[in-house]
Amino acid sequence: MKPQPAATWRRCPPDRRRRLAAGRAVYPSRVLSGVLVAAVLCLAALPAAGAQEIHSEHFPDGMPAGTPPSNDLVIRDLYALSANDTTRFADWVAYRLTPAEVYGELDLARDWRSDPWLDADETLEPSGPDDYSGAYQAHRYDRGHLAPLGSFVGSTAASSVNYYSNIVPQTAQLNRGPWRQLEERVRELVLEHHEVYVTTGPLYDGTPMPPLPGADEPHTVPTGFWKVVMIPGRHLAAFIMPQQGFSASSPAAFLVSVDEVEERTGLDLFPRRSGGAWDGLEARVSDSARWQ
């Protein structure tokens, strides 16, 4: 467990600032009359003495800590994310899955959209022209979901995962291979255990990846991705998958410890958890048989 920095914020409406300044902010996201009510806490610098607690069903053990103070925190009905103004991609995305989200028959078209909660210069965009134009032809990049579209077929809010703040350039080899298999296995676990928490995000180590040829904003394409899966009271597993240079197709080949994910990302993924038994879980690599 790493030290948690002071929570920071900017461009928040006055009423939200007052609630934050009171020392605790609880923003349950919900759907009212078919309209998604999203909570966005935008990050900039508060003094350490003004550290805030931010609560969401997507990260019950505390908001992941260690992101830059300029990041934007976006909390929606289906997921929460921390958008990085420099890379133009989320540093982490967290979401809770139950059978209600995972199983259904919604028609989930990939209707790409700009994130309405972020400024145009803070994220990539699908128009004027699309920043992903020519990406597959040039580098075999897919538009990869961090919170996966296929995990929300039971939710009327599923289209929100198509915002470009939740999208990353993933090589087709990864996106259509072990990454997809891992997403499918997580959905199977939801059916078995009824509640699963996932936190996922990019890595920026190793050989740099080429940029998107059609993007007009500076950005940094991730060199790999990580995912941490938690079944409350039962299981904790972590994975790191590179964008290229691998031959394995099973998620089990990419198992690592949570400690390794935190070391390579600089994040503390469970800031409210610490101590003997939990530290042991974070140091352990999950049994590969579960992930074949």
Sequence and secondary structure as in RCSB ss.txt:
>XXXX:A:sequence
MKPQPAATWRRCPPDRRRRLAAGRAVYPSRVLSGVLVAAVLCLAALPAAGAQEIHSEHFPDGMPAGTPPSNDLVI
RDLYALSANDTTRFADWVAYRLTPAEVYGELDLARDWRSDPWLDADETLEPSGPDDYSGAYQAHRYDRGHLAPLG
SFVGSTAASSVNYYSNIVPQTAQLNRGPWRQLEERVRELVLEHHEVYVTTGPLYDGTPMPPLPGADEPHTVPTGF
WKVVMIPGRHLAAFIMPQQGFSASSPAAFLVSVDEVEERTGLDLFPRRSGGAWDGLEARVSDSARWQ
>XXXX:A:secstr
         BS  HHHHHHHHTTEEE   EEETTEEE EEEE     GGG  EEE TT TT   B   TT EEEE
 SS EEEE TTTSSEEEEEEEE HHHHS         B  TTS GGGS  SSSS TTTTHHHHH EEEEESS GG
G TT TTGGGGGBGGGEEEEEHHHHTTHHHHHHHHHHHHHHHHS EEEEEEEE  SS     TT  S     SEE
EEEEEETTTEEEEEEEESSS    SGGGGEEBHHHHHHHH  BS TT  SHHHHHHHH B  GGGG 
